């Protein structure tokens, strides 16, 4: 279980507790993206393996975590945001789907589609717009039908697919920021990997707590349109 985290001291304990209950035997890896609060200390106190990525950006944090997970010999990798928006207990559905596809000889990127619990002050319309724009750009660029939720932070893949999606010959992080999810989806579609969607419970936090900004739309659009 790979959780990128930046200044999530308010949420990380509850998130890790739920993750440990859902996956008691999994390696739980927290990549702290140079937080200025107690995120890393809390995660360590909860028994998670914590590493630090000092260069800002979710894509860089996840790239560093995937590299370490592969070095640790993990057979599958689940990406899970540390903000409690996606409920850890529902991620087991994604893991089961990933293992089923592996058993059928078809490596797959399993993506969680949020069953949204929308409340006043929690609807981030630019996220919905970004998802629509990314899906449209992917459809036009690749002539393929993308999954319904491009920007989901809940994903599971096996080690071989992770190596392909995160391969970077120059040794630099293959992804930088919030374009990560769109770029992963594009690369998987372009490579002919099977994309499977599974429902997960999604409770968006308040708009004021969101880290994705309006200008991140440009990076998302670029990741959808260009290889």
HUTA-V388196 format. One record per helix or strand of 2 or more residues. SS is the DSSP state (helix for helix, strand for strand). FROM is the first residue (numbers start at 0). LEN is the number of residues. If there is no record, write none. Layout:
SS;FROM;LEN, SS;FROM;LEN
This chain:
strand;1;4, helix;11;11, strand;28;4, helix;38;7, strand;48;4, helix;57;14, strand;75;4, helix;87;16, strand;107;9, helix;124;18, strand;154;4, helix;158;7, helix;179;11, strand;193;9, helix;206;3, helix;215;10
